[in-house]
């Protein structure tokens, strides 16, 4: 899983930080992804994206590459 924040549309309300502080933090009055983000609590990351009032958070599921044998 990987999350991204669109800083152009983020309104800086901080809901994502309240919902998933392991992944999100505030930086210059906007949401940002922590450099040490812990995606182990995926349901909270998805909830943060769903509850973002400006819909500035996108969540991508990263699947491991298939073994070619």
N, CA, C and O of each residue as an XYZ file, in Angstrom:
276
protein
N       0.837     -1.167      0.000
C       0.000      0.000      0.000
C       0.883      1.231      0.000
O       1.969      1.248      0.579
N       0.389      2.249     -0.659
C       1.099      3.512     -0.725
C       0.067      4.637     -0.793
O      -0.929      4.525     -1.507
N       0.300      5.700     -0.064
C      -0.605      6.846     -0.079
C       0.114      8.053     -0.651
O       1.331      8.192     -0.535
N      -0.673      8.925     -1.274
C      -0.144     10.175     -1.802
C      -1.098     11.297     -1.433
O      -2.310     11.097     -1.346
N      -0.532     12.491     -1.215
C      -1.338     13.663     -0.886
C      -1.151     14.696     -1.982
O      -0.024     15.035     -2.344
N      -2.253     15.191     -2.503
C      -2.204     16.279     -3.481
C      -2.134     17.579     -2.697
O      -3.139     18.024     -2.142
N      -0.970     18.187     -2.647
C      -0.767     19.397     -1.853
C      -1.490     20.602     -2.441
O      -1.730     21.583     -1.737
N      -1.839     20.542     -3.723
C      -2.568     21.642     -4.364
C      -4.009     21.733     -3.859
O      -4.567     22.824     -3.745
N      -4.605     20.577     -3.558
C      -6.007     20.582     -3.131
C      -6.189     20.387     -1.630
O      -7.284     20.604     -1.109
N      -5.125     19.978     -0.922
C      -5.205     19.771      0.532
C      -5.557     21.081      1.231
O      -4.955     22.119      0.958
N      -6.543     21.025      2.141
C      -6.945     22.226      2.870
C      -6.322     22.286      4.265
O      -6.541     23.250      4.998
N      -5.559     21.277      4.631
C      -4.842     21.287      5.897
C      -5.700     21.104      7.132
O      -5.372     21.631      8.195
N      -6.793     20.368      7.013
C      -7.700     20.185      8.156
C      -7.120     19.249      9.217
O      -7.477     19.357     10.391
N      -6.226     18.326      8.821
C      -5.585     17.427      9.772
C      -6.355     16.168     10.116
O      -5.937     15.416     10.998
N      -7.468     15.919      9.444
C      -8.233     14.692      9.729
C      -7.404     13.436      9.483
O      -7.511     12.459     10.224
N      -6.587     13.465      8.451
C      -5.778     12.291      8.129
C      -4.768     12.001      9.232
O      -4.506     10.842      9.553
N      -4.208     13.047      9.806
C      -3.232     12.874     10.882
C      -3.922     12.298     12.114
O      -3.354     11.452     12.804
N      -5.131     12.748     12.391
C      -5.891     12.226     13.522
C      -6.254     10.760     13.300
O      -6.208      9.955     14.231
N      -6.613     10.419     12.070
C      -7.037      9.056     11.744
C      -5.871      8.088     11.633
O      -5.957      6.956     12.107
N      -4.784      8.524     11.012
C      -3.657      7.623     10.768
C      -2.317      8.354     10.965
O      -1.616      8.647      9.997
N      -1.972      8.644     12.227
C      -0.723      9.378     12.487
C       0.542      8.584     12.149
O       1.631      9.154     12.088
N       0.406      7.281     11.930
C       1.551      6.461     11.552
C       1.994      6.735     10.111
O       3.121      6.422      9.727
N       1.094      7.321      9.323
C       1.374      7.566      7.910
C       1.420      9.061      7.579
O       2.261      9.504      6.797
N       0.505      9.836      8.182
C       0.381     11.248      7.828
C       0.920     12.171      8.916
O       0.909     11.837     10.100
N       1.389     13.332      8.489
C       1.818     14.378      9.409
C       1.504     15.722      8.753
O       1.231     15.777      7.553
N       1.539     16.781      9.514
C       1.334     18.112      8.968
C       2.690     18.741      8.693
O       3.618     18.622      9.493
N       2.796     19.414      7.547
C       4.021     20.106      7.170
C       3.622     21.358      6.397
O       2.991     21.278      5.343
N       3.996     22.504      6.933
C       3.651     23.791      6.321
C       2.152     23.914      6.074
O       1.715     24.335      5.004
N       1.375     23.537      7.087
C      -0.089     23.628      7.074
C      -0.775     22.759      6.024
O      -1.914     23.022      5.636
N      -0.081     21.735      5.574
C      -0.641     20.769      4.631
C      -0.306     19.368      5.114
O       0.644     19.172      5.872
N      -1.082     18.408      4.673
C      -0.800     17.020      5.005
C       0.399     16.532      4.203
O       0.617     16.953      3.067
N       1.170     15.644      4.808
C       2.328     15.055      4.140
C       2.469     13.613      4.600
O       1.991     13.242      5.673
N       3.120     12.813      3.789
C       3.386     11.419      4.142
C       4.660     11.384      4.970
O       5.670     11.980      4.597
N       4.609     10.689      6.082
C       5.799     10.547      6.934
C       6.887      9.777      6.189
O       6.588      8.861      5.424
N       8.137     10.147      6.412
C       9.240      9.421      5.779
C       9.361      8.012      6.351
O       9.865      7.108      5.685
N       8.897      7.828      7.587
C       8.921      6.509      8.218
C       7.514      5.908      8.297
O       7.171      5.232      9.266
N       6.713      6.163      7.271
C       5.314      5.735      7.263
C       5.173      4.238      7.509
O       5.881      3.422      6.919
N       4.239      3.898      8.401
C       3.940      2.510      8.738
C       2.554      2.181      8.185
O       1.542      2.609      8.740
N       2.515      1.430      7.105
C       1.256      1.098      6.440
C       0.609     -0.172      6.985
O      -0.300     -0.712      6.355
N       1.052     -0.655      8.129
C       0.524     -1.916      8.647
C      -0.959     -1.828      9.030
O      -1.659     -2.841      9.028
N      -1.431     -0.647      9.351
C      -2.851     -0.475      9.717
C      -3.594      0.092      8.507
O      -4.063      1.230      8.525
N      -3.688     -0.725      7.459
C      -4.215     -0.271      6.177
C      -5.629      0.285      6.253
O      -5.972      1.210      5.516
N      -6.451     -0.270      7.136
C      -7.827      0.212      7.212
C      -7.887      1.675      7.646
O      -8.787      2.397      7.219
N      -6.955      2.129      8.481
C      -6.939      3.529      8.905
C      -6.458      4.447      7.788
O      -6.934      5.575      7.665
N      -5.534      3.978      6.988
C      -5.060      4.766      5.844
C      -6.195      4.951      4.848
O      -6.417      6.052      4.345
N      -6.910      3.868      4.567
C      -8.051      3.946      3.649
C      -9.150      4.833      4.220
O      -9.794      5.571      3.475
N      -9.373      4.774      5.526
C     -10.370      5.614      6.170
C      -9.979      7.089      6.065
O     -10.833      7.943      5.830
N      -8.707      7.384      6.234
C      -8.227      8.764      6.112
C      -8.499      9.298      4.711
O      -8.936     10.437      4.549
N      -8.243      8.479      3.705
C      -8.494      8.895      2.321
C      -9.983      9.104      2.081
O     -10.382     10.083      1.450
N     -10.793      8.201      2.574
C     -12.243      8.294      2.383
C     -12.829      9.517      3.087
O     -13.760     10.138      2.574
N     -12.291      9.868      4.258
C     -12.834     10.975      5.041
C     -12.198     12.328      4.733
O     -12.561     13.330      5.348
N     -11.261     12.373      3.798
C     -10.623     13.643      3.436
C     -11.670     14.545      2.769
O     -12.216     14.185      1.727
N     -11.954     15.714      3.361
C     -13.004     16.570      2.797
C     -12.669     17.130      1.414
O     -13.576     17.450      0.647
N     -11.392     17.252      1.088
C     -11.018     17.775     -0.226
C     -10.619     16.665     -1.202
O     -10.215     16.935     -2.333
N     -10.738     15.409     -0.746
C     -10.390     14.234     -1.566
C      -8.972     14.343     -2.122
O      -8.723     14.027     -3.285
N      -8.051     14.792     -1.278
C      -6.663     15.008     -1.677
C      -5.758     13.808     -1.448
O      -4.578     13.852     -1.794
N      -6.288     12.743     -0.873
C      -5.478     11.562     -0.574
C      -5.867     10.429     -1.514
O      -7.041     10.091     -1.661
N      -4.852      9.856     -2.144
C      -5.099      8.672     -2.963
C      -4.297      7.517     -2.364
O      -3.187      7.698     -1.863
N      -4.884      6.344     -2.432
C      -4.255      5.150     -1.888
C      -4.117      4.134     -3.013
O      -5.084      3.818     -3.707
N      -2.914      3.634     -3.178
C      -2.637      2.624     -4.199
C      -2.186      1.348     -3.516
O      -1.366      1.372     -2.598
N      -2.727      0.247     -3.969
C      -2.305     -1.054     -3.462
C      -1.165     -1.534     -4.342
O      -1.326     -1.702     -5.551
N      -0.028     -1.751     -3.736
C       1.164     -2.209     -4.450
C       1.234     -3.720     -4.302
O       1.365     -4.241     -3.194
N       1.146     -4.414     -5.423
C       1.225     -5.881     -5.370
C       2.625     -6.315     -5.771
O       3.222     -5.752     -6.689
N       3.140     -7.316     -5.081
C       4.485     -7.790     -5.426
C       4.505     -8.417     -6.827
O       3.513     -8.994     -7.272
N       5.610     -8.299     -7.492
C       5.753     -8.872     -8.824
C       5.657    -10.398     -8.744
O       6.136    -11.022     -7.798
N       5.036    -10.964     -9.747
C       4.882    -12.423     -9.804
C       6.226    -13.086    -10.076
O       7.061    -12.554    -10.807
N       6.416    -14.239     -9.484
C       7.630    -15.019     -9.708
C       7.571    -15.622    -11.107
O       6.610    -16.328    -11.413
N       8.556    -15.374    -11.966
C       8.470    -15.804    -13.364
C       8.624    -17.298    -13.622
O       8.518    -17.710    -14.777
N       8.869    -18.135    -12.611
C       9.044    -19.549    -12.912
C       7.719    -20.189    -12.952
O       7.623    -21.393    -13.191
